[in-house]
Amino acid sequence: MLLNCHTYYSYKYGTIPVEDLIELAVKKGYDSLALTDINSTSAILDFVRLCRKKHIKPVLGIDFRNGAQQQYIGIAKNNKGFRELNEHLTEHLHNGKDFGSTAPAFENAYIIYPFENGQLRRLRGNEFVGILPSEIAKIPFSAWKKQTEQLVILQPVTFRNKREVNIHRLLRAIDNNTLLSKLPKSEEAHPGEIMPEIHELAEIFRNYPQITENTLRLIESCAVDFEYKSPKNKKCFTSSPEEDFELLKKEAGKGLRYRYGKPSQKVIDRMNKELKIIQQMEFCSYFLINWDLVKHARRQGIYYVGRGSGANSMVAYLLRITDVDPIELDLYFERFINPARTSPPDFDLDFPSRDRNKITRYLFDKYGWDKTALVGTYITFQYKSMIRELGKVFGLPGEEIEKLQHAKDLNTLDDIGKLVIRYSRYIHGFPSHLSVHSSGILISEEPLSNYTATIMPPKGFPTVHFSMIEAEDIGYAKFDILGQRGLSKIEDAVAIIKENCGQKIDMHDIQRFKQDEKVKQLLKQGKTIGCFYVESPAMRMLLKKLEADDYLRLVAASSIIRPGVAKSGMMREYILRYREKGRREAAR
């Protein structure tokens, strides 16, 4: 009978973690629960999955508000209804529009309006008016006393106890950038928004059985569910999986000639083995989308570097997604994809920072703005930043706040200082707001509104309300598109060389760089300032000690520079064995 529950993903309003909300409902005797976070769908995917485990029926909705002012609650009848609600929320979030006092006509969702002053309003067949426990006494004196068939129980849940009421008020003061003492009551939830026992709620409405029946009937008619872990990415790059596989084989064959000229049987066997696994695990489309993207980049004269575990793939090398030969470095494809691995594959594609938005826009334009989105991430409150925020809420001067941030003996603090410290610890880890993942992009087979609403950050690309963790949980393999300033500098350098010397340099001609004697000398002397990944003082010192002058030694250096390897003594031993043949032989 709970149709208006909030988690702490009602940013700077709710106080309850998703799992704790469900545990609380079980403890209080409920077998269903409606999650209606405020202008947010961040918690939805976790909520449905966790409800299954606890044998609670999940009901999904959104609490549509202008600031703290509730306009109406949307409850999805089914998956189509959830999509309708998401698209409605998305439209307003993208355009910064307020919600009107009347909801649009939804085909697969219910709408619940606040009772307000008990004034009659024209309702559609799928619309109701919600009655708070504190409003029951008003029903006999309102215009709704003879129309109870359109009334439902509306018991909001925002916190669990008095402490969380206080946390809520502090969060609202932070959100409004005001002193706690000046926080308007209109910006706060009612202190009664605590989940009652189910029998207590039934007792409150015992004189209005019609309202209870309406509520139970509404909940009973709702059914939204998701299939977790099943692939949700765009299924086909072409028109069918079979055509995708044929195109992948064809392009890999072209890559054999480009990369090897006359490939050995070992190379051909590795390619065929990978192609078989890629087809078996239905990742042909994933590879082809990355292939098409880097091909587009080359057409536009945009530099790129493919890296990450994708560098283990021969097919990725042949498609020119990466420039790392896995045969030369004895890299295992199974680290990237194998039938026993549950997590999706992952390519990291670096582009010049100034071209990253062009590349991102290409993906959105090609695959559809309704099916493509940036991955979200949650910015959480951290302990020291909370001390600063709460200090401001309590009106403390800057010097006092700074002292609190460095305080070690809490017994020396006054009461306000102790309050700030205590509540900073409580709020530490709460999500503050939704932001954008550094690189992740989703390309979906279905409209993303089936699972989430989206925000429109300053980057100008829709961003889902969930993080990479939930994305993987529901079945998305993200595409990682990163911006790197170093590539911009390389672009500039190559352009200058062409202009001044008339010499065209192919950045992807890796063999030429490996064989260049001047490059070898620079590596051996540790002269790598300005070279991404190998310019740190520690790396330059290692290169000089190692006297690394070839590609394999550079790869080794990038591995043994790790803190754990260095501390264990293995880095020193590797250097000695490399430089002293006798030591190498003795260790065999």
N, C-alpha and C positions, 0 to 999 in steps of 0.2 A: 504493500500500500504506500510505498515511498516513491513519489514521482518527481522529486526535486533534490537529488543528492549531488553534492560538490566534493571534489577531491582538491588537493593542493595544486592541481593543474588549472583550477580557476585562479589564474595567476594573481598574487597579492590580494587574495580574498579567502579561498579555501585553506584548510589546515590539515586535512587528513590524507595520508598516502593511500593509493588505490587498494593495495592488499589489506590495509588496516580497515578501510571502509567495508570491505566484503566480510572480513572477520567479525566486525562489529554487528553486521546484519545477521550473520549466522547466530551469534551469541544472543541477539535480541529476539530471535525466533522467526525471522523473515525467510521466505523461500523465493523471493524475487526482489529486484532492486533496479531502480532507474537511475542511470548516471546522466546528469544534465549539467556538465560544467559550463561556466559562463563564457560564451563566445569562444569555446575551445573544444577540440576533439582529441587533444593530445593523449588522454588516458584511455580512450576507447578500446584500442587493440589489446592492451594489457588487461583491461577490465573484463572483456569477453572471455579471454583465455583463462583468467583466474577464477571467474564465476563458474566455469565448467568444472574446475577442480573441486570447488566447494559445493557443487550441486545447487547453485543459486541460478535462477533464471535471470539473464541480463536483459534489461530494457534500455534502449539507447535513445538519447535525446540531446538537446542543446538548450541552455537557458539564454535566450536572446535579451541582451541588456544594452542600454545606453549608459555607459559608466556603471554605476551601481543600481540604476533604476531599471527594474524588471519590466519588460514590455509583454513578453509571452514566453511560454515554454513549448518547444516542439518535441514530440515523442514519435519515433519511427514505428510504423506498423510492421514494416518489413525492410529488406535491404534497399528496395527502391525508395522507400520513405527516408531512410538514412541518407541516401544520395541527394534527395530533394533538399533536406535540411542543410547538408554540407554546401550545396550549390548556392542556397540562399545566404548562408553565413559568408561564404567566399565572396559573393558579389559585394556585400557591405564592407568586408575587411579590405578588399582591393581598392574600393573607391572612397573609403573613409566616410561612408554614409551612416547616419543614424537609422535605427529601426523605427518604423512607424508604430502607432498604437494598435494597428490591425495587421494580422499576418496575411501573407498571400494565400491563395487557394491551393492547398497541398492535396494531392490525390492519395498519397500513401503515408500520411503522417497526421497525428492528432495535434491540436493546439490547446493549451491551457492558459487562460488569461487570469491575472490576479483579480481577486474579489473587489478590491479598492473600496468604494463607498457603497457597494451593493447596487449600483445602477444597472439597469437592464441594458444589454447590448445585443444586437442581432448576431446570432451564431449560426454557422454552418453545421451540417450534420456531424462533422469530425471535430467540432470545437466545444470546449467546456470552460467552466469557470472554477478555479481552485479555491477551496475554503481552508484557511489556516485554522488550527485548533483555537486560536484566540478570537476567531471571527464567528464562531458558531452562534454566540449570543446575538449576533446582528441579523441572522437569517430571518427570524420572525418579523423583523421590522424592515426588511428589504423587499425589493421587487421580485426576488428570486424565491420567495417562500412557497409559491405554487408551481415552481418550475425546477424542482430538485433533480429531475432526470438529466439536467445538463450541468450538475455540480459534481465535483470530485474532491477527494481529500488531497490537500496540499500541505504536507509536512516537510519543509525544507530541512536538509541536513548539511551543516557547514563545519561544525566542530563537535568534539566529544566531551569536553569538560570546560570548567572555568578557565583553566590555563590557556586552552586553545581559543577561548573567547578573547582573552587578552592578546594572544598572538595575532588573531584576526584584526583587532583594532590597531595594533602596531603596523601590520602590513598595509592596512587602509591609509594610515597616516603617511607611511612611506610613499605609497602610490599617489597620494594627493599632495605630497611635498609640503606637509603642514605639521605644526606642533600637535601632539596628541590631545592637548587640552583644547585645541581649536577645531578638532575633527568634527564635521557636521554629522548629526545622527542619520541623515539621509544617505551617508556614505558607508554606514555600518549595517551589518546583518543584525536581526533581532537576537538577543541572547538565548531565546528559546529554540534556536535552530540546532537542537541536539536530538539524536535519534532516540525515540522512546521504545519501550518494549512493545511488541506487537499487540499484546492484550491491552496495554494502556491506551494505545491509539484507537483500538476498537471500542474501548469503553468511552472515550471522549465523544465518539460519533454514534453512540448507541441509540440515541433518539432520532437519528437520521439514517436508517438502514439503506434507504435508496442511494444515498451518497456513497456509502461503503460498497454497495453492489456495483454502482457505476465505475468505481475505481478498480475493483477486482476484474470486472468485465473488460475494461480498457487494457489492463495488464495482460490478461489472458489472450487477448486478440493480437498481441505484439510478438513477433518472432524474427529476430535478426541474428544471423550467425555468419562466421567467416571460416574459410578453410585455411588453416595455418600450414606453413612450410611448403605448400604446393607452389610451383613457379608462377609468378605474376608478371614477369617481364614480357616485353613484346615477343610474341611467339615466333613470328616469321619476319625475316627481312624482306623476302620476296613474297610469293603468294602461297607457298606451302613449305612444310619441313623438308620434303624431298628435293624441292628446287633449291632450298637453302643449302642442303648438303652438296648438291652438284656444283653450285657456285663456289662453295668453300673449297672443294677439291680442285676445281679449275684454277682458282686464284693461288692456292698453295702450290700447284704445279708450275704456274708462272714464276712464283717466288723461288722455286728450286733453281731455275735457270739464272735468275737475277743474283741469288746469293752464292751459288756453288758452281755455276757453269755446267760441269759434269759431276753430279753428286755421286757419292759412294753409296753402296747398298745399305750401309749403316744409317745414313741420312734418310734414305727412302723408307726403310723399315720403321724408323722413328716417326716419320711423318704419317705413315699409314696407321701406326698404332694410336697416335694422338687423334687422328680423324675419327677412328672407330669409337674411341671413348667420348669424344666431343658429341658425336651423333647419338650415342647411347644415353648420354646425360642431358640431351636436348639443349645444348649450348651453341648450336650453329648460329643462331640469330645473334647471340651475345658477341661472338667473334666477328660476325659480319658487320655489326653496327660499329664496332671499334675500327675495323678495317676501312669502312666507308668514311669514318671521321678523319682518320689520318690521311686517307687519300684526298679528301677535301682540303685538308690543311696543306698538303703538298701542292695542290692546284692553285691555292691562294698564296703560295710562297711563305707559309707560316711554319716555323720550325717547331719541332716537338721531340720529346724523349719519352719512350715507353719504359716503365720500370715496375718494381714490385715483384710479387710471385709470378706474374705473367711472363717474366723474363725466362722462366723455366720451360716455356712452351716453344717447340720447334715450329708449330703452325703459326704462332704469333710472330716469330722471326721471319717466316716465309711471307706472311702478309704485310710485313714491314711495320707492324705495330710496335715491335721492339727491335733493337739493333744488337742484341746479345745472342751469340751463337751457343745454344745449350750443349751442343756436341763438344765444342772446343773446351767449354768449362765443366763438362761432365755434370750438368744440372738435371735433376729428376723432374719429369713432367708431373709425376704423382704428387709432388708438393703443391702443385697448382690445382690440378683436378684429378680426382680418382673416384671410382664408384663407391668407396666406403666413406668419402668425405661428405659431411652434411652441409657445411658452409659453402656459399656460392663462390665462384672464381672472382678474381680481383685484378684489374689492370689499373695502374696509376699512370696517367698521361699528363706530362708537363708541357705547357705551352708558354710562350712569352706572355708576361703579365698584361701587356697592352692589347694582346690578341685574345685573351681568355673569353671575354664577353662575346666576341664574334663567333668563336667556336661554340659557346653555350647557346647562342641564338640559333646557330645552324641546327643543333639538335632539337630545339623547341619548334622551329619552323618545319623541320622535316617530319617529326613524329607527332606533332600536335600539342598545342598548349594545354589541352584538357587531359593529355596522357603523359605529359612530361613535367617534372617539377624538381626543384632542388630539395635535398634532404634537410630536415630541420635538426636543431640541437637545442638542449635546454641549458640556459644560463642559470646557475644555482647561486644562492646566497652563500657567501663564505664568511667564516667567523670574524675576521678582522674588519671586513667591509661592513658586516652587520653592526659591529660596535660603532662604527662611524655613522651609519644610517640611524640607529636607535639613539645615539647621542644627539643627533640633530632633532629627532622626534621629541626628545625630552628637553630640548632647548639648551643643551650644554655648549659652552664655548669651545672653539677649536682646540685650545691647549688642553682642556679637560679630556676631550675625546682622545687626543694623542696619548695622554697619560694612561687612560684606560686600555688602549691598544697594547701598551707595553707593561701593564701591571702584572706583577708576579704574586704578590701577597694580597689576596682578596680581602683579608681582614682589615686592611688599611683603608678600604673604600667606604664611602658613605652609602646610604640606602639606595640612592638613585644609581650610583655606580654599580652596586651589586645587581640591581635590576637589569641594567644594560648588559652586564656580563652574562647573567643567567639566561635572559631571553635571546641573546646572540647565540648561545649554545643550542637553545631549542630550535631556532630558525635555521641554523647552519645546515646546508644541504637541501633546503626547500627550493623548488624551481622558482626563479624570479620572473623569467619571460622566455619566450621562444625566439631563437635566432637561427642562423643559417650555417649548416655544416661547411667545413672549409673547402670541400671539393665534390661531394656526392651528388649525383643526379640520378633520378629514377625515370625509366622509360617503360611505360606500362602497356599491357595489352588492352586493359579496360580503362575507362575514365577513372582517374585517381579519386574522384569524388565518391566512388563506391566505398572508400575507406577513410577519407579525411576531407576536411576543409583545407584551404590554403591561405597563407598570408602573402602580401606583396611587399617585400622589403625594398630598400632603396636600389638594390641591384637591378630591379625591374623584372625578376623572374619569379613565378609562383613557387612557394615553399610549403611543403606538407607540414602538418602539425606534429609529426612524430620524428623520432631520431633514427639513426642507422640500425639500432638494436631492434626496434619494433619493425623496421623495414625488412630486415632479414628474417624476423620471426614470422611475418605474414607471407614471405616468399619472394621478396625483391632482391636482386643482385644490383647494387649501385654501380654507376659508371663514375670514376674519379677523374675529374678535369681540374688540374691545378695550374696556377699561374706562377711563373718563375722569372724573376728579373734577370737572372744570369743568361737565359735564352734570348732575352731582348738585347743584351749587350753583344752576344754572339752574332745575332742578326745584323746589328750595327757594324760590327767589325768586318763581317763578310761583305757587306755593302761597300764599306770604305775600301777594302782590298780590291774589289771589282772595279770601283771608280778610279782608284789610283794606279792599279797595276794591270787592269784588264783581265784579271784571272778569276774564273768562277770556281768557287769551292762548294762541294757537295758535303753538307754536314753529316750525311748518313753514310759516307764512304769511310767506314770504320777501318778497313784494312790499310788504307793510305796513312791514317794517323798512327796506327800500330807500328808501321815500318819506317816512319819519319825519324831520321837520326837526331835532328834538332829537338824533337819532342822527347826522345829518350834521354838526351843530355839534361834537359830541363827537369825531368822527373828525378833523375839520379841526384841532381843537386838540390832537390826540394824547392825549386823555383816555381811554385804553383799558386802564387797570389792571384786572386781573381778567378780561380778555377773552382766551380761548385763542388763541394763535398771533400776536396783535398787541399783546401787552403788554410785550414786551422794550424796554429803553431805546433800542436802535437803531431798532426799528420805530416807537416813539412819536416819536422825533426825525424820522424820515423822513416820517411822516404830517403833522407840523407844517410841514416844509419844502415838502412837496408840496401842502399845503393840500387834501388829498384829502377830498372830502365826498360821494362817490358810490361805488357798488358796484364799478364798473369800475376806478376809481382804486385802490380797496382791493386788488383782484385784481392790478393792476400793481405795487403796492407790495410785495405778498408775493412777487412774482417778482424784482424788481430788488434786494431786500435780500440776495440771495445773495452770498457772498464774492467769487466770480469776477466777477460783474457790477459789484460795488462797486469792486473793485480796478482794473478795466479803465477806469473813468471813465464807463461807460455810465449808471450810476445818477445821477451828477451831471448829465450831459447830458440825461437824461430829465426831471429836475426842472426844469431851465432851459427846455427846450422846452415843457413843459406850462404853465409860468407866463408865458412870453414868446411871444406870438403871432408876433412878427416872426422870432424864432429858429426857430419851427416852420416858418414859410413858407419861410425861407431854406434849410432842410434838405430840402425836398420835391424 
